[in-house]
Amino acid sequence: MISYSQESTSPELKSGPAIDIVYYTDPLCCWSWGMEPQLIRLEKEWPGAINWRYCMGGLLPAWNHYVDNHNSVQRPAQMGPMWMHASEVMEVPIAHRIWVDDPPASSYPACIAVKCAELQSAEAGQLYLHFVRKAVMMYGLNIARQEILLQVAQCVAGINKEFSLMQFQEDMTNDRGMEAFRTDLQEVKYRGINRFPTMLIKQDTSTGILITGFRPVEELLRIFKEKFPQ
């Protein structure tokens, strides 16, 4: 059984401007894994509340439908060096050997699993996304496999006592999770997003701004303060 840990934090009362962020990502996006520490710091250092919504991007439908010309990746073995480079740039550990030892065939099963957890609550969806990403990036586990996705769900249930494993398993097979994922894919296509992570940041009725790619928290805070002055 995989074990995970998560720091428990008490919500802070903040008086600054609240912002809404749609976070376009994928469980197999290594740059999103490196962004997690930056986003944790962003939550702590931004003076107002941040309301998150997670949209799964469907990064890897299948290897016979995948070409990343920007990084010269067309087959699993070519993904490992790219993950090694990302690890060095972001200074975070990434289990790049998975692309030789047990390469995931698709990111779709993990995306669907995230949406199945999210059907129960936003908190469950956020926890599942964190843990399923941790499973592949830190532990080198193949998150295209159903048994791994179930183990991740068991970890979520260990933290969120209202999370139902039975409901999660039903939604993985009854098309509810798949339908929620299809909605995410339609949104990604509509907005023309083809790189992850991407954030759409809005405040009240503002038109919002798009930020694409890995960004250190200092840059994020600078952009936020310029766009959303207190």
Rosetta blueprint (number, residue, H / E / L):
1 M L
2 I L
3 S L
4 Y L
5 S L
6 Q L
7 E L
8 S L
9 T L
10 S L
11 P L
12 E L
13 L L
14 K L
15 S L
16 G L
17 P L
18 A L
19 I E
20 D E
21 I E
22 V E
23 Y E
24 Y E
25 T E
26 D L
27 P L
28 L L
29 C L
30 C H
31 W H
32 S H
33 W H
34 G H
35 M H
36 E H
37 P H
38 Q H
39 L H
40 I H
41 R H
42 L H
43 E H
44 K H
45 E H
46 W L
47 P L
48 G L
49 A L
50 I E
51 N E
52 W E
53 R E
54 Y E
55 C E
56 M E
57 G L
58 G L
59 L L
60 L L
61 P L
62 A L
63 W H
64 N H
65 H H
66 Y L
67 V L
68 D E
69 N L
70 H L
71 N L
72 S L
73 V E
74 Q L
75 R L
76 P H
77 A H
78 Q H
79 M H
80 G H
81 P H
82 M H
83 W H
84 M H
85 H H
86 A H
87 S H
88 E H
89 V H
90 M H
91 E L
92 V L
93 P L
94 I L
95 A L
96 H L
97 R L
98 I H
99 W H
100 V H
101 D H
102 D L
103 P L
104 P L
105 A L
106 S L
107 S L
108 Y H
109 P H
110 A H
111 C H
112 I H
113 A H
114 V H
115 K H
116 C H
117 A H
118 E H
119 L H
120 Q H
121 S L
122 A H
123 E H
124 A H
125 G H
126 Q H
127 L H
128 Y H
129 L H
130 H H
131 F H
132 V H
133 R H
134 K H
135 A H
136 V H
137 M H
138 M L
139 Y L
140 G L
141 L L
142 N L
143 I L
144 A L
145 R L
146 Q H
147 E H
148 I H
149 L H
150 L H
151 Q H
152 V H
153 A H
154 Q H
155 C H
156 V H
157 A H
158 G H
159 I H
160 N L
161 K L
162 E L
163 F L
164 S L
165 L H
166 M H
167 Q H
168 F H
169 Q H
170 E H
171 D H
172 M H
173 T H
174 N L
175 D L
176 R H
177 G H
178 M H
179 E H
180 A H
181 F H
182 R H
183 T H
184 D H
185 L H
186 Q H
187 E H
188 V H
189 K H
190 Y H
191 R L
192 G L
193 I L
194 N L
195 R L
196 F L
197 P L
198 T E
199 M E
200 L E
201 I E
202 K E
203 Q L
204 D L
205 T L
206 S L
207 T L
208 G L
209 I E
210 L E
211 I E
212 T E
213 G L
214 F L
215 R L
216 P L
217 V H
218 E H
219 E H
220 L H
221 L H
222 R H
223 I H
224 F H
225 K H
226 E H
227 K H
228 F L
229 P L
230 Q L
